[in-house]
Amino acid sequence: MAIDRAEAARIAALARLSIPEDELDRVAAQLSQVLGFVERLSALDLAGLEPTAFAPAGGPLRPDEPDPRTLPPGTATEGAPEAEDGYFLVPPVLEALEP
């Protein structure tokens, strides 16, 4: 499926992205490539395969241990515009939605 310039602009509006007019053709081509890749994946014969057949069996590949190279939360957030208790504070991405 090919995405044209108008469809790329519509998708950008739905995603609340601001894409300059001179970039729309490039974005449309890239979206078309993504859809082409998905079409190729859809053509694969996966009959008889379990959904988890490609996941590693037996859980994690390594133990979950702290890494001494990891920044402490206070150090990681000290340059943030807003932080609280070692967490970054960010504005909401979506407005309040009524169920």
Summary of the structure (lengths in Angstrom):
residues: 99
radius of gyration: 21.7
end to end distance: 33.3
largest distance: 51.5
contacts: 143
relative contact order: 0.08
helix: 37%
strand: 4%
